[in-house]
Amino acid sequence: LALLFLASGFALAADGEKYILAYKFAPGEEFRTRVMQVSTVDTKIKGEVSIARSRSVSTKVLKITEVDSQGNITLENSVADADMWQSVTGKPEVKYNSRTDKTAPLGYQYVADSIGKPLATLTISPSGKLMDRHGDKPQINTGLGEIAVPLPEEPVKEGDTWETPEDIRLKIDEVNIAIKVRQLYRLVVVQTGVATISVETQVLTPVRDPKVLSQLVQRMQKGTIKFDIDAGRLLHKQMDLDESILGFSGPESHMHYLSRTTEEPVANETTGKTAQK
């Protein structure tokens, strides 16, 4: 019997079944996800060691206002709540929780001002491609910048890849530079209607300067996404980075960057600040 199951599994794999990956939402729906990011940046410059740690937990809200006949989705994105903390060697800890704190400390005021308010109105295609955007409020950096994971526009089978190009802009010694990268996605496997997708940032512009690398590494992605094909929405996303850079600030300098970012759906719930609006 086991051999029969194995044989059927090989047959299915050989068939190369193709899957349509697309977002499916309805007008009036709210899709909420909990985004968590933790990071540690350990640096050593001229013998001096500094450790910067940060942690943020926030609830991202996508309020669907319209879905047209082509499946294009118009939505408002906002952040319902945020709990943020950071610590740097030799400095006092800074933290802010929108659920419990009436005022925000220096550096977190922009977060407090944005909680519960629409940041922008966007239209995305069923594959997650941004088609239109209105709104100029600053985006809260809670770990995952994109509104939706980019999906392939055509049906794909296990092993197929797709990519999205991007220019990452950095400022090094008062000079603005642009680094060309691409996010490479791969459909790893489909099991019980759930697609497992890998993603990795590939740097296309040759970069050898450690100072540039020390900033670039914090903008990279490497991890796994789980997508519910039938429901047409994200189930889980996890990005992990563990990178070391030598010589970014002199020959003896060293930086170790360690981070994990996760995102997954949560049930609708009313926060204290949202309830007051």
N, C-alpha and C positions, 0 to 999 in steps of 0.2 A: 504493500500500500504506500509506504514511504517513497519507494522508487517511482510509483505512478504520480504522486504529487510533485516529485522533483522533475519528472519528465514533462508534466503539464506546465510547470513553472518555466522551464527552458523554452517551451513552445510559445508561451505568452511573451517572453522576453524577445524571442526571435521574430515575432509578428511585428514588433515595433509600433505598438498602438500609440496613436497620437491623442493628445489632450488639449482642450481649449482652456487656457488660464485667463480668467476675466473677472473683474469686479462686478458684483451684483448688489445694488442697493435700491431701496424704495423711497420715494418722496416722504418726508416727515420722519424718517428713521434717524436715530442717533447711534453712531458707532463709537464706543469708548475703548481706549486701550491704556493700560498702565505701562509707563516707560520708566525704566530704572537704569541709572548709569553710575558706576563706581570706577574711580581711577586713582592711581598712585603714580606720581612722577618723582623719581629719585635721582637727584643730580649731585655731581661732585665737581667743583671748580676750584683749582688751586688748593686742594686739600679740604675745602669747606663743603660739608654735606648739607643738603637741604631736601626735605621731603614734603611734597604737596599732595594732600589727599582731598578728594571731593566725592560727594554722594548726592544724587538727586533722584527723587521719585515724583512723578507727575502723572496726571490723567489727561490724555489728549482726547479731544472730542471732535468728531466730524458730524455735523448736522446736515443731512441731505435735504436740499430744497427742491431739486428738480432732476428728473431723469428723462432725457429725450428719446425719440424713436430709434436713434442709433446706439442707445445705451450710454451716451455721454452723461456724466454725473456732475451736477453743480452742487457745491457744498460750502458751508462755512466751517472754518477750523478755529478752535479755541483751546485753551488750557483751563480745566475746571479747578485744579488745585496743584500745588507744588510744595514739596518738602525738600529743602536744599541745605547742604552743609559743606564747609570747606575748612581745611586746616593747613597752615604753612609753618614750617620750622621757624621759631622765634617770633611768631605773631599770634595774637589771640584768635580763637576759633570764630567763624562767622556762620550763622545759620538763620534760616527763615522757613516758617511753616505757615502757609496761607490759611490753613484751617484754624489755627490757634493764635497766631500773632496779629495784633491790630496794626502794627507798623513794621516796616521792613528796614533792616540795617543798611548802611552804605554799601552800594554795589548790587543790592537786590531790589531796589525801588522799581526798576523797570519790570521786574517779575510781578510784583504786587499790583502794579498799575494795569497789567494785562490779564490778570486772573478773571475768568468768566466773561471776557469780552471777545467778540469776533475779531480775529487777527486779519483775516482776509476772506474773500469769496473767490472760490476757484472752480474751474471746470476741468475735469479730467476725463480721458477716454476710458473705455472698458479695460485697456491695458495699463492704465495708470499714468499715461502721458499727460503732462500739463498743457492744456489748450488755451486757458484764459485765466487771468488773475486780476482781482481788484482789491485794493487795500494797501495801506502803507505802514501799518503798525509793525514794530520790530518783532521778529520771531524769537520766542523763548528757546534758548539752547538747553533742551532737556535730553540730549543724547542723540536722537535720530532726526536728522534734518528734513528728510523727505516726507511728504504727506502720504504717499502710497509707494509700495515697492514696485518698480517697473516690471511689467510682465511682457512676454513676447506677443506680438500682434498676430502671429500665425500659429496654428496648432503645432505642438512639439511632442517629441517622444523622449523617453529616458535617455540621457546622455547628450541631448541637444543643448546648445548654448545660445545666449543672446547678450548684448552689451549696451551700455549707455555711456557716451563720451562726456567728459566734464573738464572744465578748466578750473583748477584750484589756484586762487590768487593769494599770494603771501607777500608780507612786507619784511624785507631783510635789510638791516642797516639803512632804513629810510628809502629803500628802493623797492618798488612794486614789481613782482615777477609773477608769471603765470606758468603753472605746471600742467601739462596735459596728462590726464589719466583716463582710464575707463573702468567701469564696474562690470566685471564679467560674471554672468549668472549661468548656472547649469542646472537642468532638471535631473536630479540624482536618482529619484525613485518615486513611484506613486503606489501607495498602499491604502486600501479602504477609503478611497476618495480624497486622500491627503497627499499633496505634492510636497516633497522635500527638495528644496532649492539651495544650492550653495552660492555664495557670492564672495568675490575677492577683488580688491582694488589693484589694478596693474598700472604702474607708472610708465608712461610712454615717452616723456621728456627725460633725457639722460640727466641724472642728478648725482653729483659726487660730493658736493659741499655739505659737510656734516651739519652746518648751521641751518641749511635749507631742510635737510632730512629731519632735524629735530622738530621743526614745525609741521612738516608734511605728514609725519607719522601719526599725528593726532587727528588727521582728517581722513584716514584710511579705514577701510572696512574689511573684515574677514569673518565669515560665519555662516549660519544656516537659517533658512526661513521655512516655515511650514504653512502651507496655503490650502484652505478648504475649497476644493474645486466646485462642489455642488453649491455651497453657500456663497462662494465668490468673495471670500475675505480672508484676512490674515488670521492665523491661529497662534503663531509664535515666531519670534525673531530673536536671535542671539548673535551678537558680534563680540569677538574676543581679540585683543591685541596684546602682544608681549614682545616688545622691541627694545633693543639697546643701540645707542648712538655714541660713538667714540669721537673725541676731538671737536665737539660742536662749539666749544668756547675755550680754545687753547689745546695744546697737545696732551695735557693731563686730564682733560675734562671727560666726564662720562654721564650719560643720561639713560635711565631705564624707565620705559613707559609701559604701564600695565593697566588695562581697562577691560571692563565687561559692560555691555549694554543689552538689555532685554526689553521686549515689547510683547504684550499679549492682551487679548480682550478682557474687559471687566464689565460686570452688570451695571446698569444705570443706577446712580445713587446721587442724593442731594447733598452738596457740601454746604457748610455754614455760610460761606461768603456768597455762593450762588443763590442760596435761599433768600438772602437779604436784598438781592437785586430785583 
